[in-house]
Amino acid sequence: MASTRNIHETIYKSMVGYASLITKLAKQYSESSRIRRTIHSTVEVEGEKFIVRTFAGDGSTGEGGTGDARAREYGSGLWSTTKAPKKYPIRPTKGKALVFPWDTPTSVFSGPTVSEKLPRTDDGDVILPMVMHPGIQADNSGKGYIRPARVEASKYLRKRLIEDGVNGIRLDIKSAFVGAKTR
C-alpha cells in the first residue's frame, strides 16, 4: 500500500528527528571524546521504506584514531557481547618485541611467568614478544552507546508518529476531497 504525500512527508520528518536524537544520545553515552566526534546518523528513503543508519568511528587505529569504536559499543575480549569471551593476542607489527611501560605485570602477558624477571629497557619499559589482552568493557557500563540511544529514541519516535501521523492522514484525506462533488 503506497502512502500518500502528506503522511510520507510526516514520517520522513519524524525519522529525521529520530536519527538526530539517536546521534545526540549516543554522543552522551559514549565515554570517548574521539568517538563522540565521529557519531552521526543518516536517513535513507527507498520507496516506502525509511532506513536510519548510525555510524561511529573512522576505522583508523593510529594516534587519535577511532578504531576502537566497535569495541566501545559491543565490548571486546573477555567482555565481548558478540563473540566468545576470550583474551586476544597483541603482537608487534614492526620488529620482534613490544616495548611499553608496565609496573605491575599480571596474567595478561604471555611469556615467562610473572615471578621471573622481565627484560626491560634502560628506561624501565618492559620488553615482551606478545601480550594476551583481556579486552575492554563496552562504554556506558557495558551497554554500549548506540544501542541504548536507539531504544530511548524509539520511545520518542512512537509518540511523534502517533501525534504527527494523525495530522498527516487528516491532510491527505482533506486533499482527497478538494474539488470532489458530494451529494
Buried (B, 14 or more C-beta within 10 A) or exposed (E): EEBBEBBBBBBEBBBBBBBBBBBBBBBBBBEBEBBBBBBBBEBEEEEEEBEBEBBBBBEEEEEEEBEBBBBBBBBBBBBBBEEEEEBBEBEEEEEEBBBEEBEEBEEBBBBEEEEEEBBEEEEEEBBBBBBBBBBBBBBBEEBBBBBBBBEBBEEBBEEBBEEBBEEBBEBBEEEEEEEEEEE
